[in-house]
């Protein structure tokens, strides 16, 4: 069997597909919104590993700027009461609990037999994709995701220059024996990083994949206006839990000349790089004309790990570690942008957490809530465009 080269990872992986081939229409049959149904909004949920509220200039960061995330917040709702729901999210186990809450609506350990948000949205006609870290043990393609590219555990996600990603690409390989399409499941090599080279910084690649996913899967007449759900779990911007060299970064620019500890330069550079990537994704959505048809949520998968070097505290306006001021370090940034519903420039103090996202997303998708979950939809508690928004 050999793979079909249909889709583009810009400048890196010509084989990384994020949709089924046009020649296999049967793959669309179960994931089509029927004609005449109410319009379904596509959903993008982006979370980063170890990003704190104090890391973004829209939350008060003054040492550097995050203009694209600031723009996203200015066009929607910036929450001041979103938190992990986990007491001290600093270990891989705690991060996995937060991810389980996001997927199931409950704050307890994940079990493969639990119904996930991705499964419910796929049943509702959404095309589902996961890019980045998966920390729940079972394979994501068995838990409701139509496509996957990323890492299967926390240890893999710590390597910003890994020479492979795990891939699940349905109907993307030609079986030359019977000339049918098979699924690709396995490792996709990243050749610029083979042999110990550091030619491709993976968080950049993952954001490129997210942009490509929206392009390939945009709701249009070719897929019967099927909406999509995209979960992006970025391993960045964690930079150092012991020393500045634990997470090699592409560059510390534009902070090379600052009189900061090296780990602080690295972290600021990665957050700035993350912000630029979000800008590219937003630009892609604008080019596709999807800005008003996609609800975007941006947050962190857990509170930042504490640095060994306490001189990094100067990066935070409150003089503490990110998020330590409230919620015992569990307060996180949360930005929700949906121009069709959310008023621009809104600041909301609603107290909610990862377990509330699944019920929220289902209501947004016009679906019934999941049974027996602790979380609840926050949509009824949010301001809408008919309400005058507050100043940013």
C-alpha positions as semicolon CSV with decimal commas, in nm:
position;residue;x (nm);y (nm);z (nm)
1;X;0,000;0,000;0,000
2;X;0,111;0,354;-0,058
3;X;-0,024;0,684;0,076
4;X;-0,220;0,925;-0,139
5;X;-0,052;1,264;-0,143
6;X;-0,353;1,494;-0,135
7;X;-0,299;1,764;0,124
8;X;-0,027;2,010;0,217
9;X;0,159;2,080;0,532
10;X;0,319;2,403;0,426
11;X;0,687;2,352;0,342
12;X;0,712;2,032;0,545
13;X;0,482;1,734;0,507
14;X;0,305;1,695;0,171
15;X;0,130;1,381;0,292
16;X;-0,042;1,499;0,607
17;X;-0,411;1,487;0,518
18;X;-0,695;1,637;0,713
19;X;-0,989;1,509;0,515
20;X;-1,103;1,202;0,330
21;X;-1,029;1,180;-0,044
22;X;-1,286;1,322;-0,279
23;X;-1,311;0,979;-0,439
24;X;-1,451;0,821;-0,121
25;X;-1,789;0,994;-0,075
26;X;-1,909;0,716;0,155
27;X;-1,689;0,858;0,428
28;X;-1,908;1,168;0,432
29;X;-2,237;0,983;0,462
30;X;-2,243;0,959;0,841
31;X;-2,118;1,314;0,891
32;X;-2,356;1,527;0,689
33;X;-2,598;1,785;0,820
34;X;-2,925;1,722;0,643
35;X;-3,062;1,978;0,401
36;X;-3,303;2,218;0,562
37;X;-3,157;2,169;0,911
38;X;-3,081;2,477;1,122
39;X;-2,734;2,616;1,051
40;X;-2,465;2,455;1,265
41;X;-2,172;2,660;1,387
42;X;-1,825;2,511;1,354
43;X;-1,620;2,503;1,675
44;X;-1,248;2,547;1,738
45;X;-1,111;2,491;2,088
46;X;-0,743;2,580;2,136
47;X;-0,560;2,512;2,459
48;X;-0,192;2,549;2,540
49;X;0,020;2,356;2,786
50;X;0,114;2,579;3,076
51;X;-0,006;2,920;2,962
52;X;-0,106;3,155;3,243
53;X;-0,349;3,444;3,244
54;X;-0,058;3,675;3,321
55;X;0,114;3,572;2,999
56;X;-0,119;3,770;2,771
57;X;-0,121;4,146;2,735
58;X;-0,500;4,152;2,725
59;X;-0,483;4,018;3,084
60;X;-0,226;4,273;3,197
61;X;0,109;4,146;3,071
62;X;0,332;4,452;3,021
63;X;0,673;4,304;2,938
64;X;0,567;4,195;2,589
65;X;0,257;4,207;2,371
66;X;0,021;3,941;2,230
67;X;-0,164;4,148;1,968
68;X;-0,348;3,865;1,789
69;X;-0,490;3,716;2,106
70;X;-0,570;4,067;2,223
71;X;-0,760;4,115;1,896
72;X;-0,947;3,788;1,950
73;X;-1,044;3,901;2,300
74;X;-1,145;4,249;2,185
75;X;-1,381;4,090;1,933
76;X;-1,549;3,865;2,186
77;X;-1,555;3,774;2,555
78;X;-1,255;3,773;2,788
79;X;-1,327;3,566;3,098
80;X;-1,173;3,638;3,438
81;X;-1,324;3,339;3,619
82;X;-1,224;3,041;3,406
83;X;-1,013;2,778;3,582
84;X;-0,896;2,421;3,546
85;X;-1,123;2,257;3,796
86;X;-0,815;2,068;3,918
87;X;-0,656;2,170;4,246
88;X;-0,288;2,189;4,149
89;X;-0,242;2,124;3,776
90;X;0,133;2,089;3,755
91;X;0,183;1,721;3,669
92;X;0,103;1,515;3,362
93;X;-0,170;1,335;3,558
94;X;-0,336;1,664;3,648
95;X;-0,323;1,784;3,289
96;X;-0,485;1,459;3,176
97;X;-0,764;1,509;3,432
98;X;-0,827;1,856;3,290
99;X;-0,840;1,709;2,939
100;X;-1,079;1,437;3,057
101;X;-1,306;1,705;3,205
102;X;-1,304;1,887;2,873
103;X;-1,403;1,573;2,683
104;X;-1,662;1,427;2,922
105;X;-1,806;1,710;3,130
106;X;-1,694;1,548;3,456
107;X;-1,396;1,608;3,683
108;X;-1,281;1,251;3,723
109;X;-1,048;1,004;3,557
110;X;-1,114;0,918;3,194
111;X;-1,243;0,574;3,096
112;X;-1,258;0,455;2,733
113;X;-1,623;0,359;2,765
114;X;-1,729;0,714;2,848
115;X;-1,905;0,912;2,579
116;X;-1,693;1,203;2,465
117;X;-1,782;1,541;2,325
118;X;-1,618;1,443;1,996
119;X;-1,842;1,137;1,969
120;X;-2,154;1,339;2,034
121;X;-2,061;1,606;1,781
122;X;-1,973;1,345;1,520
123;X;-2,313;1,185;1,572
124;X;-2,462;1,530;1,516
125;X;-2,297;1,557;1,175
126;X;-1,972;1,733;1,264
127;X;-1,636;1,639;1,114
128;X;-1,401;1,610;1,412
129;X;-1,027;1,662;1,429
130;X;-0,761;1,663;1,700
131;X;-0,422;1,827;1,656
132;X;-0,156;1,810;1,925
133;X;-0,139;1,634;2,261
134;X;-0,370;1,348;2,360
135;X;-0,322;1,237;2,719
136;X;-0,616;1,007;2,787
137;X;-0,459;0,670;2,715
138;X;-0,694;0,523;2,456
139;X;-0,641;0,624;2,096
140;X;-0,824;0,944;1,997
141;X;-0,967;0,789;1,679
142;X;-1,157;0,544;1,903
143;X;-1,298;0,834;2,106
144;X;-1,479;1,026;1,834
145;X;-1,209;1,199;1,630
146;X;-1,223;1,151;1,254
147;X;-0,864;1,270;1,214
148;X;-0,562;1,306;1,438
149;X;-0,206;1,435;1,421
150;X;0,003;1,475;1,732
151;X;0,134;1,300;2,041
152;X;-0,013;1,016;2,242
153;X;0,134;1,107;2,581
154;X;0,290;1,391;2,773
155;X;0,648;1,266;2,731
156;X;0,623;1,287;2,353
157;X;0,471;1,633;2,370
158;X;0,770;1,768;2,559
159;X;0,993;1,728;2,254
160;X;0,949;2,040;2,042
161;X;1,169;1,883;1,773
162;X;1,043;1,525;1,755
163;X;1,109;1,351;1,424
164;X;0,757;1,210;1,398
165;X;0,391;1,269;1,479
166;X;0,127;1,003;1,528
167;X;-0,129;1,016;1,251
168;X;-0,473;0,878;1,194
169;X;-0,589;0,956;0,842
170;X;-0,900;0,767;0,729
171;X;-0,918;0,636;0,372
172;X;-0,582;0,788;0,283
173;X;-0,379;0,487;0,165
174;X;-0,425;0,298;-0,158
175;X;-0,430;-0,078;-0,117
176;X;-0,269;-0,182;-0,444
177;X;-0,393;-0,538;-0,402
178;X;-0,761;-0,455;-0,437
179;X;-0,737;-0,085;-0,531
180;X;-0,938;0,027;-0,229
181;X;-0,872;0,292;0,032
182;X;-0,740;0,199;0,375
183;X;-0,679;0,403;0,688
184;X;-0,331;0,522;0,777
185;X;-0,245;0,469;1,144
186;X;0,111;0,519;1,257
187;X;0,403;0,756;1,272
188;X;0,441;1,030;1,013
189;X;0,809;1,122;0,986
190;X;0,922;1,483;1,013
191;X;1,243;1,463;0,815
192;X;1,381;1,811;0,903
193;X;1,414;1,675;1,260
194;X;1,563;1,332;1,188
195;X;1,915;1,254;1,305
196;X;1,889;1,498;1,593
197;X;1,833;1,800;1,366
198;X;1,608;2,084;1,480
199;X;1,471;2,199;1,147
200;X;1,100;2,215;1,233
201;X;0,957;2,357;1,554
202;X;0,649;2,140;1,605
203;X;0,407;2,392;1,760
204;X;0,443;2,595;1,437
205;X;0,360;2,283;1,239
206;X;0,056;2,206;1,453
207;X;-0,088;2,554;1,399
208;X;-0,029;2,515;1,025
209;X;-0,222;2,188;1,044
210;X;-0,508;2,367;1,220
211;X;-0,525;2,627;0,943
212;X;-0,517;2,353;0,679
213;X;-0,791;2,161;0,857
214;X;-1,024;2,460;0,835
215;X;-0,943;2,504;0,467
216;X;-0,998;2,139;0,372
217;X;-1,308;2,096;0,589
218;X;-1,478;2,431;0,544
219;X;-1,855;2,384;0,525
220;X;-1,952;2,416;0,160
221;X;-2,164;2,252;-0,108
222;X;-1,903;1,982;-0,163
223;X;-1,952;1,838;0,187
224;X;-2,317;1,942;0,220
225;X;-2,219;2,230;0,451
226;X;-2,100;1,990;0,716
227;X;-1,964;2,182;1,020
228;X;-1,641;2,087;1,194
229;X;-1,512;2,056;1,548
230;X;-1,138;2,106;1,586
231;X;-0,953;2,054;1,914
232;X;-0,598;2,193;1,917
233;X;-0,384;2,092;2,216
234;X;-0,055;2,278;2,182
235;X;0,244;2,162;2,391
236;X;0,389;2,515;2,407
237;X;0,476;2,745;2,576
238;X;0,627;2,551;2,866
239;X;0,997;2,626;2,860
240;X;1,177;2,519;3,174
241;X;1,087;2,340;3,495
242;X;1,448;2,287;3,597
243;X;1,667;2,492;3,368
244;X;1,653;2,705;3,056
245;X;1,782;2,425;2,831
246;X;1,507;2,171;2,907
247;X;1,293;2,285;2,614
248;X;1,508;2,405;2,321
249;X;1,338;2,694;2,142
250;X;1,390;2,820;1,786
251;X;1,510;3,160;1,902
252;X;1,479;3,398;2,193
253;X;1,415;3,687;1,953
254;X;1,286;3,953;1,983
255;X;1,403;3,943;2,345
256;X;1,768;3,851;2,290
257;X;1,893;4,185;2,416
258;X;1,677;4,197;2,728
259;X;1,848;4,175;3,067
260;X;1,631;3,880;3,165
261;X;1,718;3,524;3,269
262;X;1,750;3,305;2,960
263;X;1,444;3,099;3,052
264;X;1,240;3,421;3,068
265;X;1,359;3,523;2,721
266;X;1,270;3,178;2,590
267;X;0,923;3,181;2,741
268;X;0,844;3,529;2,618
269;X;0,967;3,432;2,270
270;X;0,749;3,119;2,261
271;X;0,439;3,310;2,372
272;X;0,507;3,575;2,108
273;X;0,551;3,297;1,850
274;X;0,226;3,134;1,967
275;X;0,045;3,465;1,926
276;X;0,176;3,498;1,569
277;X;0,050;3,148;1,491
278;X;-0,296;3,232;1,619
279;X;-0,283;3,534;1,390
280;X;-0,217;3,307;1,091
281;X;-0,511;3,087;1,183
282;X;-0,743;3,387;1,217
283;X;-0,623;3,518;0,883
284;X;-0,705;3,183;0,721
285;X;-1,057;3,188;0,864
286;X;-1,104;3,540;0,731
287;X;-0,985;3,438;0,384
288;X;-1,232;3,149;0,388
289;X;-1,516;3,378;0,493
290;X;-1,570;3,174;0,810
291;X;-1,513;3,445;1,070
292;X;-1,882;3,474;1,160
293;X;-1,949;3,100;1,133
294;X;-1,688;2,962;1,373
295;X;-1,696;2,982;1,753
296;X;-1,338;2,998;1,881
297;X;-1,237;2,925;2,239
298;X;-0,879;2,985;2,351
299;X;-0,737;2,884;2,689
300;X;-0,470;2,684;2,870
301;X;-0,480;2,314;2,950
302;X;-0,362;2,382;3,303
303;X;-0,183;2,633;3,521
304;X;0,186;2,686;3,444
305;X;0,450;2,471;3,606
306;X;0,654;2,669;3,856
307;X;1,002;2,761;3,748
308;X;1,300;2,672;3,963
309;X;1,437;3,020;3,894
310;X;1,214;3,257;4,091
311;X;1,364;3,561;3,918
312;X;1,116;3,483;3,642
313;X;0,846;3,628;3,866
314;X;0,914;3,972;3,723
315;X;0,722;3,867;3,411
316;X;0,397;3,876;3,605
317;X;0,230;4,203;3,699
318;X;0,112;4,072;4,037
319;X;0,464;3,961;4,133
320;X;0,358;3,596;4,158
321;X;0,351;3,296;3,934
322;X;0,085;3,305;3,664
323;X;-0,258;3,239;3,803
324;X;-0,137;3,224;4,164
325;X;-0,331;3,535;4,259
326;X;-0,668;3,363;4,251
327;X;-0,805;3,007;4,234
328;X;-0,483;2,872;4,389
329;X;-0,296;2,899;4,060
330;X;-0,579;2,738;3,864
331;X;-0,720;3,054;3,703
332;X;-0,659;3,045;3,330
333;X;-0,700;3,275;3,035
334;X;-1,020;3,209;2,843
335;X;-1,124;3,397;2,533
336;X;-1,445;3,317;2,344
337;X;-1,499;3,472;2,003
338;X;-1,816;3,413;1,802
339;X;-1,922;3,728;1,617
340;X;-2,263;3,581;1,538
341;X;-2,347;3,562;1,909
342;X;-2,090;3,715;2,145
343;X;-2,063;4,094;2,170
344;X;-1,721;4,247;2,115
345;X;-1,526;4,391;2,403
346;X;-1,702;4,199;2,680
347;X;-1,535;4,112;3,010
348;X;-1,713;3,837;3,200
349;X;-1,646;3,717;3,554
350;X;-1,847;3,396;3,520
351;X;-1,697;3,114;3,725
352;X;-1,664;2,808;3,501
353;X;-1,417;2,536;3,412
354;X;-1,319;2,269;3,160
355;X;-1,608;2,041;3,260
356;X;-1,853;2,303;3,138
357;X;-1,719;2,315;2,784
358;X;-1,875;1,990;2,656
359;X;-2,230;2,094;2,757
360;X;-2,162;2,442;2,616
361;X;-2,040;2,307;2,283
362;X;-2,339;2,074;2,253
363;X;-2,584;2,357;2,310
364;X;-2,394;2,566;2,059
365;X;-2,433;2,276;1,813
366;X;-2,809;2,263;1,887
367;X;-2,780;1,924;2,058
368;X;-2,921;1,781;2,378
369;X;-2,693;1,786;2,684
370;X;-2,489;1,483;2,783
371;X;-2,656;1,281;3,061
372;X;-2,505;1,245;3,408
373;X;-2,241;1,515;3,385
374;X;-2,135;1,769;3,644
375;X;-2,072;2,046;3,393
376;X;-2,338;2,273;3,252
377;X;-2,369;2,494;2,948
378;X;-2,266;2,853;3,011
379;X;-2,433;2,989;2,697
380;X;-2,751;3,098;2,879
381;X;-2,537;3,296;3,126
382;X;-2,338;3,483;2,863
383;X;-2,424;3,817;2,707
384;X;-2,540;3,811;2,349
385;X;-2,503;4,061;2,067
386;X;-2,837;4,214;2,161
387;X;-2,684;4,329;2,492
388;X;-2,465;4,637;2,499
389;X;-2,109;4,523;2,565
390;X;-1,880;4,672;2,827
391;X;-1,552;4,843;2,758
392;X;-1,249;4,614;2,717
